[in-house]
């Protein structure tokens, strides 16, 4: 698949996400696991190359290179943390849109449903961030119990991230029959989040392929 360039909505979301992360506005997201190695953008780039939106992946995860080092778990944690920040931003934007009084009753109902779905996505992504941070702290342990725990954690995060991506899609699908202007406004709020979620899930899936059963 050819790398996809960053569209204007994605550039705006990227700016907001990076500002949120740099300013410590990620709320309940856990801090980076300790013991971060020196920056390793080549490691990040190699993993991002296998995602659906590699340019977006590079742009959002390069700032975490020092924390990531050469750790798949830390990279997955970073991708999920960025996605969580994006989900919070999208949820806030959709909540403001729903409360703005400019929508028809049908559109307002769809917007309310979308806010609920994005709220669920935020919850699942928060769990994912916390679980992957735990895995990053224990990464490298060679015991049988550690392997079983790692498999359980990675599988759980895959389930949660996949469900969050489904919520992103369902939010946009809810406006399929509405006015073009409203559809595009919703897409502007949510499509970037869907791309971030797809990238994070791709990294977790790649990590799962390296995790013993």
MDTraj code that builds the backbone (N, CA, C; nanometers):
import mdtraj as md
import numpy as np

residues = "UNK UNK UNK UNK UNK UNK UNK UNK UNK UNK UNK UNK UNK UNK UNK UNK UNK UNK UNK UNK UNK UNK UNK UNK UNK UNK UNK UNK UNK UNK UNK UNK UNK UNK UNK UNK UNK UNK UNK UNK UNK UNK UNK UNK UNK UNK UNK UNK UNK UNK UNK UNK UNK UNK UNK UNK UNK UNK UNK UNK UNK UNK UNK UNK UNK UNK UNK UNK UNK UNK UNK UNK UNK UNK UNK UNK UNK UNK UNK UNK UNK UNK UNK UNK UNK UNK UNK UNK UNK UNK UNK UNK UNK UNK UNK UNK UNK UNK UNK UNK UNK UNK UNK UNK UNK UNK UNK UNK UNK UNK UNK UNK UNK UNK UNK UNK UNK UNK UNK UNK UNK UNK UNK UNK UNK UNK UNK UNK UNK UNK UNK UNK UNK UNK UNK UNK UNK UNK UNK UNK UNK UNK UNK UNK UNK UNK UNK UNK UNK UNK UNK UNK UNK UNK UNK UNK UNK UNK UNK UNK UNK UNK UNK UNK UNK UNK UNK UNK UNK UNK UNK UNK UNK UNK UNK UNK UNK UNK UNK UNK UNK UNK UNK UNK UNK UNK UNK UNK UNK UNK UNK UNK UNK UNK UNK UNK UNK UNK UNK UNK UNK UNK UNK UNK UNK UNK UNK UNK UNK UNK UNK UNK UNK".split()
xyz = np.array([
    [0.0851, -0.1198, 0.0000],
    [0.0000, 0.0000, 0.0000],
    [0.0880, 0.1238, 0.0000],
    [0.0606, 0.2195, -0.0859],
    [0.1396, 0.3420, -0.0938],
    [0.1146, 0.4275, 0.0292],
    [0.2203, 0.4916, 0.0831],
    [0.2028, 0.5778, 0.1990],
    [0.1022, 0.6872, 0.1698],
    [0.0214, 0.7203, 0.2682],
    [-0.0811, 0.8223, 0.2509],
    [-0.0317, 0.9538, 0.3075],
    [-0.0508, 1.0615, 0.2326],
    [-0.0084, 1.1934, 0.2782],
    [-0.1061, 1.2464, 0.3808],
    [-0.0618, 1.3481, 0.4528],
    [-0.1442, 1.4061, 0.5579],
    [-0.2375, 1.5103, 0.4989],
    [-0.3684, 1.4916, 0.5177],
    [-0.4662, 1.5888, 0.4721],
    [-0.4735, 1.7048, 0.5694],
    [-0.5437, 1.8109, 0.5303],
    [-0.5561, 1.9288, 0.6172],
    [-0.6192, 1.8944, 0.7514],
    [-0.7334, 1.8195, 0.7570],
    [-0.7895, 1.7847, 0.8875],
    [-0.6917, 1.7072, 0.9740],
    [-0.6115, 1.6182, 0.9118],
    [-0.5156, 1.5414, 0.9895],
    [-0.4044, 1.6300, 1.0423],
    [-0.3623, 1.7280, 0.9635],
    [-0.2598, 1.8191, 1.0122],
    [-0.3092, 1.8990, 1.1317],
    [-0.4362, 1.9416, 1.1267],
    [-0.4931, 2.0144, 1.2398],
    [-0.5018, 1.9259, 1.3625],
    [-0.5473, 1.8004, 1.3439],
    [-0.5558, 1.7088, 1.4572],
    [-0.4179, 1.6805, 1.5127],
    [-0.3198, 1.6605, 1.4236],
    [-0.1840, 1.6337, 1.4671],
    [-0.1305, 1.7460, 1.5534],
    [-0.1536, 1.8698, 1.5110],
    [-0.1077, 1.9838, 1.5897],
    [-0.1705, 1.9837, 1.7287],
    [-0.3010, 1.9550, 1.7340],
    [-0.3707, 1.9539, 1.8626],
    [-0.3214, 1.8411, 1.9513],
    [-0.3002, 1.7239, 1.8927],
    [-0.2553, 1.6088, 1.9709],
    [-0.1157, 1.6322, 2.0264],
    [-0.0245, 1.6820, 1.9421],
    [0.1109, 1.7057, 1.9890],
    [0.1142, 1.8124, 2.0968],
    [0.0337, 1.9180, 2.0832],
    [0.0259, 2.0206, 2.1859],
    [-0.0249, 1.9612, 2.3154],
    [-0.1288, 1.8761, 2.3065],
    [-0.1850, 1.8132, 2.4247],
    [-0.0818, 1.7282, 2.4965],
    [-0.0087, 1.6471, 2.4179],
    [0.0892, 1.5579, 2.4787],
    [0.2052, 1.6363, 2.5390],
    [0.2531, 1.7386, 2.4654],
    [0.3677, 1.8146, 2.5133],
    [0.3334, 1.8980, 2.6350],
    [0.2081, 1.9392, 2.6453],
    [0.1686, 2.0246, 2.7574],
    [0.1132, 1.9445, 2.8738],
    [0.1197, 1.8123, 2.8667],
    [0.0737, 1.7304, 2.9781],
    [-0.0756, 1.7308, 2.9942],
    [-0.1502, 1.7433, 2.8859],
    [-0.2945, 1.7506, 2.8947],
    [-0.3625, 1.6178, 2.8670],
    [-0.2906, 1.5080, 2.8770],
    [-0.3485, 1.3786, 2.8433],
    [-0.4300, 1.3208, 2.9574],
    [-0.4527, 1.3990, 3.0610],
    [-0.5454, 1.3590, 3.1668],
    [-0.5021, 1.2329, 3.2372],
    [-0.5898, 1.1304, 3.2317],
    [-0.5656, 1.0080, 3.3055],
    [-0.4625, 0.9190, 3.2394],
    [-0.4107, 0.9550, 3.1221],
    [-0.3089, 0.8730, 3.0578],
    [-0.1870, 0.8651, 3.1483],
    [-0.1298, 0.7451, 3.1634],
    [-0.0165, 0.7278, 3.2514],
    [0.1068, 0.7926, 3.1921],
    [0.2038, 0.8342, 3.2764],
    [0.3273, 0.8929, 3.2250],
    [0.4111, 0.7875, 3.1541],
    [0.5116, 0.8304, 3.0743],
    [0.5944, 0.7336, 3.0053],
    [0.6600, 0.6383, 3.1032],
    [0.6686, 0.5076, 3.0710],
    [0.7395, 0.4145, 3.1577],
    [0.8834, 0.4599, 3.1757],
    [0.9430, 0.4244, 3.2909],
    [1.0769, 0.4700, 3.3231],
    [1.1808, 0.3954, 3.2415],
    [1.3041, 0.4437, 3.2432],
    [1.4139, 0.3753, 3.1784],
    [1.4160, 0.3902, 3.0281],
    [1.3681, 0.5014, 2.9772],
    [1.3633, 0.5207, 2.8325],
    [1.5037, 0.5244, 2.7744],
    [1.5206, 0.4614, 2.6583],
    [1.6492, 0.4618, 2.5895],
    [1.6639, 0.5914, 2.5114],
    [1.7816, 0.6111, 2.4528],
    [1.8042, 0.7293, 2.3687],
    [1.7124, 0.7235, 2.2486],
    [1.6890, 0.8410, 2.1910],
    [1.5975, 0.8476, 2.0775],
    [1.6370, 0.7529, 1.9648],
    [1.5410, 0.6893, 1.9044],
    [1.5670, 0.5928, 1.7988],
    [1.4587, 0.6071, 1.6933],
    [1.4713, 0.7093, 1.6110],
    [1.3671, 0.7315, 1.5115],
    [1.3653, 0.6228, 1.4056],
    [1.4786, 0.5566, 1.3821],
    [1.4791, 0.4493, 1.2828],
    [1.3915, 0.3332, 1.3279],
    [1.3895, 0.3049, 1.4570],
    [1.3024, 0.1993, 1.5101],
    [1.1561, 0.2380, 1.4917],
    [1.1242, 0.3624, 1.5255],
    [0.9869, 0.4100, 1.5097],
    [0.9468, 0.4045, 1.3625],
    [1.0335, 0.4511, 1.2745],
    [1.0015, 0.4540, 1.1324],
    [0.9779, 0.3134, 1.0781],
    [1.0588, 0.2176, 1.1223],
    [1.0441, 0.0800, 1.0742],
    [0.9081, 0.0226, 1.1118],
    [0.8642, 0.0479, 1.2332],
    [0.7334, -0.0024, 1.2753],
    [0.6204, 0.0758, 1.2098],
    [0.6394, 0.2059, 1.1951],
    [0.5353, 0.2876, 1.1316],
    [0.5156, 0.2483, 0.9859],
    [0.6197, 0.1971, 0.9218],
    [0.6086, 0.1598, 0.7813],
    [0.5028, 0.0527, 0.7588],
    [0.4727, -0.0252, 0.8606],
    [0.3723, -0.1297, 0.8482],
    [0.2321, -0.0867, 0.8860],
    [0.2137, 0.0401, 0.9199],
    [0.0809, 0.0887, 0.9574],
    [0.0062, 0.1392, 0.8346],
    [-0.1211, 0.1670, 0.8517],
    [-0.2036, 0.2112, 0.7398],
    [-0.1725, 0.3537, 0.6975],
    [-0.1298, 0.4365, 0.7919],
    [-0.0994, 0.5777, 0.7633],
    [0.0410, 0.6089, 0.8158],
    [0.1452, 0.5642, 0.7451],
    [0.2815, 0.5758, 0.7976],
    [0.3296, 0.7195, 0.8181],
    [0.2885, 0.8120, 0.7320],
    [0.3321, 0.9508, 0.7500],
    [0.2765, 1.0079, 0.8800],
    [0.1510, 0.9808, 0.9063],
    [0.0899, 1.0244, 1.0315],
    [0.1567, 0.9557, 1.1497],
    [0.1861, 0.8284, 1.1351],
    [0.2526, 0.7523, 1.2414],
    [0.3883, 0.8136, 1.2743],
    [0.4686, 0.8403, 1.1710],
    [0.5994, 0.9033, 1.1934],
    [0.5839, 1.0369, 1.2657],
    [0.4925, 1.1186, 1.2160],
    [0.4774, 1.2536, 1.2701],
    [0.4343, 1.2526, 1.4160],
    [0.3482, 1.1586, 1.4530],
    [0.2965, 1.1575, 1.5903],
    [0.3872, 1.0828, 1.6875],
    [0.4684, 0.9897, 1.6376],
    [0.5475, 0.9067, 1.7294],
    [0.6954, 0.9430, 1.7356],
    [0.7465, 1.0172, 1.6386],
    [0.8859, 1.0603, 1.6484],
    [0.9144, 1.1372, 1.7774],
    [0.8217, 1.2226, 1.8256],
    [0.8503, 1.2923, 1.9515],
    [0.8674, 1.1984, 2.0713],
    [0.8236, 1.0735, 2.0579],
    [0.8363, 0.9763, 2.1659],
    [0.9598, 0.8874, 2.1494],
    [1.0449, 0.9142, 2.0504],
    [1.1543, 0.8222, 2.0198],
    [1.2457, 0.7975, 2.1393],
    [1.2734, 0.9003, 2.2187],
    [1.3610, 0.8812, 2.3340],
    [1.2980, 0.7893, 2.4375],
    [1.1674, 0.8003, 2.4543],
    [1.0962, 0.7133, 2.5484],
    [1.0871, 0.5711, 2.4944],
    [1.0648, 0.5597, 2.3639],
    [1.0447, 0.4282, 2.3017],
    [1.1721, 0.3463, 2.2983],
    [1.2859, 0.4097, 2.2627],
    [1.4083, 0.3337, 2.2458],
    [1.3885, 0.2299, 2.1368],
    [1.4052, 0.1026, 2.1716],
    [1.3820, -0.0083, 2.0783],
    [1.2810, -0.1057, 2.1378],
    [1.1819, -0.0520, 2.2065],
    [1.0835, -0.1340, 2.2781],
    [0.9487, -0.1330, 2.2070],
    [0.9026, -0.2476, 2.1584],
    [0.7690, -0.2528, 2.0977],
    [0.6591, -0.2117, 2.1945],
    [0.6698, -0.2507, 2.3204],
    [0.5657, -0.2163, 2.4177],
    [0.5604, -0.0665, 2.4416],
    [0.6765, -0.0028, 2.4490],
    [0.6782, 0.1422, 2.4679],
    [0.6240, 0.2140, 2.3445],
    [0.6548, 0.1598, 2.2268],
    [0.6011, 0.2198, 2.1044],
    [0.4495, 0.2069, 2.0998],
    [0.3977, 0.0895, 2.1349],
    [0.2524, 0.0710, 2.1387],
    [0.1900, 0.1638, 2.2416],
    [0.2563, 0.1772, 2.3573],
    [0.2067, 0.2704, 2.4597],
    [0.1973, 0.4124, 2.4033],
    [0.3035, 0.4563, 2.3330],
    [0.3049, 0.5916, 2.2773],
    [0.1929, 0.6101, 2.1756],
    [0.1753, 0.5118, 2.0865],
    [0.0705, 0.5224, 1.9847],
    [-0.0673, 0.5294, 2.0486],
    [-0.0884, 0.4510, 2.1514],
    [-0.2172, 0.4519, 2.2207],
    [-0.2376, 0.5815, 2.2984],
    [-0.1302, 0.6353, 2.3558],
    [-0.1397, 0.7603, 2.4309],
    [-0.1780, 0.8759, 2.3389],
    [-0.1143, 0.8807, 2.2198],
    [-0.1479, 0.9834, 2.1216],
    [-0.2938, 0.9680, 2.0777],
    [-0.3354, 0.8434, 2.0570],
    [-0.4732, 0.8190, 2.0141],
    [-0.5730, 0.8593, 2.1217],
    [-0.5398, 0.8337, 2.2470],
    [-0.6269, 0.8744, 2.3573],
    [-0.6447, 1.0263, 2.3582],
    [-0.5354, 1.0998, 2.3393],
    [-0.5457, 1.2466, 2.3333],
    [-0.6347, 1.2891, 2.2169],
    [-0.6201, 1.2216, 2.1021],
    [-0.7045, 1.2531, 1.9874],
    [-0.8504, 1.2221, 2.0129],
    [-0.8772, 1.1125, 2.0826],
    [-1.0155, 1.0745, 2.1133],
    [-1.0805, 1.1759, 2.2059],
    [-1.0056, 1.2237, 2.3025],
    [-1.0605, 1.3256, 2.3927],
    [-1.0921, 1.4536, 2.3166],
    [-1.0030, 1.4913, 2.2247],
    [-1.0282, 1.6106, 2.1456],
    [-1.1489, 1.5958, 2.0553],
    [-1.1619, 1.4793, 1.9911],
    [-1.2762, 1.4559, 1.9026],
    [-1.4065, 1.4529, 1.9813],
    [-1.4039, 1.3903, 2.0976],
    [-1.5243, 1.3835, 2.1809],
    [-1.5674, 1.5234, 2.2249],
    [-1.4718, 1.6069, 2.2626],
    [-1.5038, 1.7437, 2.3047],
    [-1.5610, 1.8238, 2.1877],
    [-1.5032, 1.8063, 2.0678],
    [-1.5520, 1.8791, 1.9504],
    [-1.6937, 1.8362, 1.9138],
    [-1.7213, 1.7053, 1.9213],
    [-1.8550, 1.6571, 1.8886],
    [-1.9566, 1.6985, 1.9955],
    [-1.9133, 1.7031, 2.1193],
    [-2.0039, 1.7488, 2.2255],
    [-2.0424, 1.8942, 2.2033],
    [-1.9453, 1.9770, 2.1652],
    [-1.9740, 2.1177, 2.1366],
    [-2.0655, 2.1306, 2.0162],
    [-2.0445, 2.0470, 1.9160],
    [-2.1290, 2.0501, 1.7970],
    [-2.2719, 2.0114, 1.8314],
    [-2.2875, 1.9092, 1.9151],
    [-2.4211, 1.8628, 1.9537],
    [-2.4967, 1.9688, 2.0336],
    [-2.4225, 2.0454, 2.1127],
    [-2.4852, 2.1455, 2.1995],
    [-2.4969, 2.2821, 2.1337],
    [-2.4512, 2.2949, 2.0097],
    [-2.4442, 2.4264, 1.9473],
    [-2.5756, 2.4823, 1.8978],
    [-2.6795, 2.3987, 1.8879],
    [-2.8099, 2.4458, 1.8450],
    [-2.8228, 2.4707, 1.6961],
    [-2.7268, 2.4254, 1.6169],
    [-2.7302, 2.4499, 1.4725],
    [-2.7732, 2.3262, 1.3933],
    [-2.8036, 2.2162, 1.4619],
    [-2.8362, 2.0911, 1.3944],
    [-2.9864, 2.0673, 1.3913],
    [-3.0305, 1.9919, 1.2934],
    [-3.1696, 1.9477, 1.2916],
    [-3.1880, 1.8456, 1.4034],
    [-3.3127, 1.8163, 1.4422],
    [-3.3341, 1.7161, 1.5477],
    [-3.2683, 1.5811, 1.5165],
    [-3.2759, 1.5372, 1.3908],
    [-3.2140, 1.4094, 1.3542],
    [-3.0625, 1.4181, 1.3654],
    [-3.0057, 1.5283, 1.3189],
    [-2.8607, 1.5458, 1.3280],
    [-2.8159, 1.5559, 1.4726],
    [-2.8952, 1.6253, 1.5546],
    [-2.8606, 1.6385, 1.6957],
    [-2.8618, 1.5031, 1.7649],
    [-2.9575, 1.4186, 1.7279],
    [-2.9629, 1.2841, 1.7869],
    [-2.8403, 1.2034, 1.7456],
    [-2.8027, 1.2133, 1.6173],
    [-2.6841, 1.1433, 1.5690],
    [-2.5583, 1.1943, 1.6387],
    [-2.5531, 1.3258, 1.6607],
    [-2.4372, 1.3827, 1.7297],
    [-2.4298, 1.3332, 1.8735],
    [-2.5453, 1.3227, 1.9390],
    [-2.5471, 1.2699, 2.0749],
    [-2.4990, 1.1260, 2.0802],
    [-2.5424, 1.0468, 1.9822],
    [-2.4967, 0.9076, 1.9749],
    [-2.3457, 0.9030, 1.9534],
    [-2.2971, 0.9922, 1.8691],
    [-2.1535, 0.9967, 1.8409],
    [-2.0744, 1.0322, 1.9670],
    [-2.1227, 1.1283, 2.0430],
    [-2.0558, 1.1662, 2.1684],
    [-2.0474, 1.0455, 2.2613],
    [-2.1567, 0.9686, 2.2686],
    [-2.1573, 0.8490, 2.3525],
    [-2.0553, 0.7463, 2.3041],
    [-2.0515, 0.7252, 2.1729],
    [-1.9561, 0.6283, 2.1165],
    [-1.8115, 0.6714, 2.1422],
    [-1.7852, 0.8001, 2.1218],
    [-1.6490, 0.8491, 2.1439],
    [-1.6123, 0.8433, 2.2917],
    [-1.7111, 0.8615, 2.3786],
    [-1.6852, 0.8458, 2.5213],
    [-1.6445, 0.7029, 2.5542],
    [-1.7104, 0.6066, 2.4908],
    [-1.6727, 0.4665, 2.5093],
    [-1.5318, 0.4420, 2.4565],
    [-1.5011, 0.5017, 2.3424],
    [-1.3674, 0.4861, 2.2847],
    [-1.2607, 0.5419, 2.3785],
    [-1.2885, 0.6578, 2.4384],
    [-1.1941, 0.7166, 2.5337],
    [-1.1685, 0.6200, 2.6490],
    [-1.2744, 0.5593, 2.7010],
    [-1.2583, 0.4661, 2.8115],
    [-1.1739, 0.3453, 2.7736],
    [-1.1983, 0.2903, 2.6555],
    [-1.1219, 0.1734, 2.6126],
    [-0.9772, 0.2081, 2.5820],
    [-0.9549, 0.3258, 2.5256],
    [-0.8181, 0.3677, 2.4988],
    [-0.7431, 0.3979, 2.6279],
    [-0.8121, 0.4521, 2.7274],
    [-0.7476, 0.4751, 2.8575],
    [-0.7022, 0.3427, 2.9179],
    [-0.7883, 0.2421, 2.9130],
    [-0.7503, 0.1092, 2.9618],
    [-0.6303, 0.0553, 2.8844],
    [-0.6308, 0.0784, 2.7546],
    [-0.5219, 0.0300, 2.6701],
    [-0.3896, 0.0955, 2.7074],
    [-0.3909, 0.2271, 2.7285],
    [-0.2699, 0.2998, 2.7672],
    [-0.2155, 0.2454, 2.8993],
    [-0.3038, 0.2282, 2.9958],
    [-0.2602, 0.1814, 3.1275],
    [-0.2057, 0.0389, 3.1210],
    [-0.2723, -0.0467, 3.0446],
    [-0.2293, -0.1855, 3.0344],
    [-0.0962, -0.1971, 2.9612],
    [-0.0786, -0.1199, 2.8544],
    [0.0470, -0.1273, 2.7805],
    [0.1614, -0.0657, 2.8601],
    [0.1340, 0.0332, 2.9422],
    [0.2381, 0.0883, 3.0297],
    [0.2858, -0.0187, 3.1285],
    [0.1918, -0.0972, 3.1808],
    [0.2289, -0.2073, 3.2700],
    [0.3170, -0.3089, 3.1974],
    [0.2795, -0.3397, 3.0723],
    [0.3586, -0.4351, 2.9949],
    [0.4981, -0.3811, 2.9660],
    [0.5075, -0.2517, 2.9371],
    [0.6378, -0.1919, 2.9091],
    [0.7298, -0.2003, 3.0298],
    [0.6742, -0.1867, 3.1490],
    [0.7542, -0.1945, 3.2704],
    [0.8114, -0.3349, 3.2912],
    [0.7405, -0.4356, 3.2426],
    [0.7815, -0.5749, 3.2652],
    [0.8400, -0.6406, 3.1407],
    [0.8550, -0.5629, 3.0354],
    [0.9038, -0.6171, 2.9094],
    [1.0420, -0.6787, 2.9279],
    [1.0647, -0.7933, 2.8642],
    [1.1951, -0.8579, 2.8709],
    [1.2043, -0.9687, 2.9737],
    [1.1071, -0.9781, 3.0629],
    [1.1071, -1.0875, 3.1589],
    [1.0806, -1.2191, 3.0862],
    [1.1607, -1.3224, 3.1196],
    [1.1583, -1.4460, 3.0416],
    [1.0832, -1.5602, 3.1091],
    [1.0138, -1.5317, 3.2180],
    [0.9445, -1.6403, 3.2871],
    [0.8179, -1.6796, 3.2124],
    [0.7704, -1.8005, 3.2385],
    [0.6479, -1.8478, 3.1740],
    [0.5293, -1.7625, 3.2151],
    [0.5241, -1.7242, 3.3413],
    [0.4149, -1.6410, 3.3879],
    [0.4165, -1.5051, 3.3196],
    [0.5365, -1.4499, 3.3025],
    [0.5477, -1.3199, 3.2341],
    [0.4990, -1.3303, 3.0901],
    [0.5291, -1.4421, 3.0248],
    [0.4837, -1.4606, 2.8867],
    [0.3326, -1.4695, 2.8791],
    [0.2728, -1.5416, 2.9735],
    [0.1261, -1.5530, 2.9752],
    [0.0624, -1.4174, 3.0017],
    [0.1202, -1.3430, 3.0946],
    [0.0664, -1.2109, 3.1270],
    [0.0779, -1.1172, 3.0071],
    [0.1918, -1.1228, 2.9379],
    [0.2106, -1.0380, 2.8202],
    [0.1078, -1.0710, 2.7128],
    [0.0838, -1.1993, 2.6897],
    [-0.0138, -1.2394, 2.5891],
    [-0.1526, -1.1897, 2.6252],
    [-0.1892, -1.2009, 2.7518],
    [-0.3205, -1.1555, 2.7965],
    [-0.3341, -1.0048, 2.7789],
    [-0.2304, -0.9314, 2.8148],
    [-0.2360, -0.7862, 2.8027],
    [-0.2470, -0.7424, 2.6575],
    [-0.1641, -0.8002, 2.5725],
    [-0.1657, -0.7604, 2.4316],
    [-0.2999, -0.7948, 2.3675],
    [-0.3523, -0.9112, 2.3967],
    [-0.4825, -0.9492, 2.3409],
    [-0.5927, -0.8570, 2.3906],
    [-0.5857, -0.8184, 2.5174],
    [-0.6862, -0.7268, 2.5719],
    [-0.6797, -0.5915, 2.5023],
    [-0.5592, -0.5413, 2.4835],
    [-0.5441, -0.4111, 2.4177],
    [-0.5909, -0.4187, 2.2728],
    [-0.5629, -0.5279, 2.2053],
    [-0.6123, -0.5446, 2.0677],
    [-0.7650, -0.5367, 2.0638],
    [-0.8289, -0.6019, 2.1578],
    [-0.9754, -0.6006, 2.1632],
    [-1.0278, -0.4598, 2.1872],
    [-0.9691, -0.3900, 2.2824],
    [-1.0162, -0.2548, 2.3150],
    [-0.9907, -0.1577, 2.2004],
    [-0.8726, -0.1630, 2.1403],
    [-0.8409, -0.0710, 2.0313],
    [-0.9288, -0.0984, 1.9093],
    [-0.9559, -0.2249, 1.8829],
    [-1.0435, -0.2596, 1.7706],
    [-1.1847, -0.2067, 1.7944],
    [-1.2325, -0.2191, 1.9183],
    [-1.3652, -0.1679, 1.9506],
    [-1.3691, -0.0157, 1.9397],
    [-1.2618, 0.0510, 1.9798],
    [-1.2557, 0.1974, 1.9674],
    [-1.2603, 0.2387, 1.8207],
    [-1.1912, 0.1642, 1.7343],
    [-1.1940, 0.1954, 1.5915],
    [-1.3345, 0.1761, 1.5343],
    [-1.4035, 0.0727, 1.5806],
    [-1.5422, 0.0517, 1.5384],
    [-1.6302, 0.1693, 1.5801],
    [-1.6111, 0.2193, 1.7018],
    [-1.6885, 0.3350, 1.7487],
    [-1.6627, 0.4574, 1.6613],
    [-1.5367, 0.4783, 1.6217],
    [-1.5042, 0.5909, 1.5337],
    [-1.5847, 0.5812, 1.4040],
    [-1.5835, 0.4624, 1.3446],
    [-1.6535, 0.4429, 1.2179],
    [-1.8042, 0.4576, 1.2311],
    [-1.8600, 0.4044, 1.3400],
    [-2.0039, 0.4133, 1.3611],
    [-2.0473, 0.5573, 1.3814],
    [-1.9631, 0.6368, 1.4455],
    [-1.9947, 0.7787, 1.4643],
    [-2.0123, 0.8457, 1.3292],
    [-1.9174, 0.8256, 1.2400],
    [-1.9266, 0.8886, 1.1073],
    [-2.0407, 0.8290, 1.0256],
    [-2.0640, 0.7002, 1.0391],
    [-2.1711, 0.6334, 0.9647],
    [-2.3075, 0.6888, 1.0027],
    [-2.3212, 0.7342, 1.1269],
    [-2.4482, 0.7875, 1.1734],
    [-2.4925, 0.9133, 1.0998],
    [-2.4002, 0.9783, 1.0293],
    [-2.4322, 1.1014, 0.9559],
    [-2.4362, 1.0783, 0.8049],
    [-2.4379, 0.9529, 0.7634],
    [-2.4286, 0.9199, 0.6211],
    [-2.5388, 0.9845, 0.5388],
    [-2.6598, 0.9919, 0.5932],
    [-2.7714, 1.0464, 0.5168],
    [-2.8002, 1.1923, 0.5433],
    [-2.7132, 1.2583, 0.6191],
    [-2.7383, 1.3976, 0.6546],
    [-2.6750, 1.4927, 0.5533],
    [-2.6967, 1.6223, 0.5735],
    [-2.6472, 1.7245, 0.4819],
    [-2.4953, 1.7165, 0.4681],
    [-2.4480, 1.7476, 0.3473],
    [-2.3054, 1.7336, 0.3190],
    [-2.2198, 1.8174, 0.4141],
    [-2.2646, 1.9373, 0.4448],
    [-2.1871, 2.0234, 0.5340],
    [-2.1698, 1.9631, 0.6715],
    [-2.2764, 1.9025, 0.7222],
    [-2.2693, 1.8394, 0.8544],
    [-2.1796, 1.7165, 0.8487],
    [-2.1951, 1.6372, 0.7427],
    [-2.1110, 1.5173, 0.7273],
    [-1.9634, 1.5541, 0.7266],
    [-1.9300, 1.6592, 0.6527],
    [-1.7902, 1.6997, 0.6438],
    [-1.7394, 1.7542, 0.7770],
    [-1.8250, 1.8243, 0.8505],
    [-1.7848, 1.8747, 0.9817],
    [-1.7536, 1.7594, 1.0763],
    [-1.8407, 1.6590, 1.0753],
    [-1.8180, 1.5413, 1.1603],
    [-1.6912, 1.4696, 1.1167],
    [-1.6764, 1.4530, 0.9869],
    [-1.5563, 1.3865, 0.9357],
    [-1.4299, 1.4609, 0.9780],
    [-1.4354, 1.5936, 0.9745],
    [-1.3212, 1.6717, 1.0171],
    [-1.2837, 1.6482, 1.1618],
    [-1.3840, 1.6212, 1.2458],
    [-1.3578, 1.5954, 1.3877],
    [-1.3100, 1.4529, 1.4128],
    [-1.3579, 1.3567, 1.3334],
    [-1.3426, 1.2157, 1.3705],
    [-1.2472, 1.1375, 1.2815],
    [-1.2331, 1.1757, 1.1549],
    [-1.1530, 1.0915, 1.0648],
    [-1.0070, 1.0829, 1.1089],
    [-0.9534, 1.1926, 1.1597],
    [-0.8153, 1.1882, 1.2079],
    [-0.7996, 1.0921, 1.3239],
    [-0.8981, 1.0910, 1.4127],
    [-0.8963, 0.9962, 1.5236],
    [-0.8993, 0.8536, 1.4718],
    [-0.9831, 0.8274, 1.3719],
    [-0.9897, 0.6928, 1.3152],
    [-0.8549, 0.6507, 1.2586],
    [-0.7832, 0.7438, 1.1965],
    [-0.6516, 0.7114, 1.1414],
    [-0.5510, 0.6834, 1.2530],
    [-0.5537, 0.7634, 1.3581],
    [-0.4661, 0.7380, 1.4723],
    [-0.4951, 0.6022, 1.5348],
    [-0.6238, 0.5710, 1.5488],
    [-0.6629, 0.4436, 1.6091],
    [-0.6180, 0.3269, 1.5231],
    [-0.6359, 0.3399, 1.3905],
    [-0.5924, 0.2338, 1.2994],
    [-0.4417, 0.2114, 1.3096],
    [-0.3660, 0.3189, 1.3203],
    [-0.2208, 0.3047, 1.3337],
    [-0.1831, 0.2372, 1.4651],
    [-0.2453, 0.2800, 1.5740],
    [-0.2153, 0.2193, 1.7033],
    [-0.2498, 0.0706, 1.7023],
    [-0.3644, 0.0373, 1.6444],
    [-0.4041, -0.1031, 1.6366],
    [-0.3059, -0.1815, 1.5506],
    [-0.2585, -0.1219, 1.4420],
    [-0.1608, -0.1899, 1.3582],
    [-0.0328, -0.2213, 1.4335],
    [0.0130, -0.1285, 1.5163],
    [0.1335, -0.1512, 1.5957],
    [0.1094, -0.2601, 1.6994],
    [-0.0059, -0.2570, 1.7638],
    [-0.0378, -0.3604, 1.8630],
    [-0.0488, -0.4974, 1.7956],
    [-0.1091, -0.5012, 1.6780],
    [-0.1181, -0.6286, 1.6052],
    [0.0204, -0.6814, 1.5701],
    [0.1106, -0.5924, 1.5272],
    [0.2476, -0.6345, 1.4969],
    [0.3182, -0.6842, 1.6218],
    [0.2939, -0.6166, 1.7335],
    [0.3516, -0.6608, 1.8601],
    [0.2972, -0.7981, 1.8986],
    [0.1667, -0.8186, 1.8744],
    [0.1048, -0.9471, 1.9080],
    [0.1688, -1.0602, 1.8298],
    [0.2077, -1.0319, 1.7058],
    [0.2699, -1.1343, 1.6223],
    [0.4059, -1.1778, 1.6776],
    [0.4661, -1.0934, 1.7594],
    [0.5953, -1.1251, 1.8201],
    [0.5827, -1.1784, 1.9633],
    [0.4598, -1.1811, 2.0140],
    [0.4367, -1.2240, 2.1525],
    [0.4045, -1.3725, 2.1551],
    [0.4794, -1.4523, 2.2333],
    [0.4521, -1.5961, 2.2373],
    [0.3082, -1.6256, 2.2823],
    [0.2479, -1.7318, 2.2282],
    [0.1098, -1.7655, 2.2660],
    [0.1013, -1.8157, 2.4088],
])
top = md.Topology()
chain = top.add_chain()
for i, resn in enumerate(residues, 1):
    res = top.add_residue(resn, chain, resSeq=i)
    for name in ("N", "CA", "C"):
        top.add_atom(name, md.element.get_by_symbol(name[0]), res)
traj = md.Trajectory(xyz[None], top)
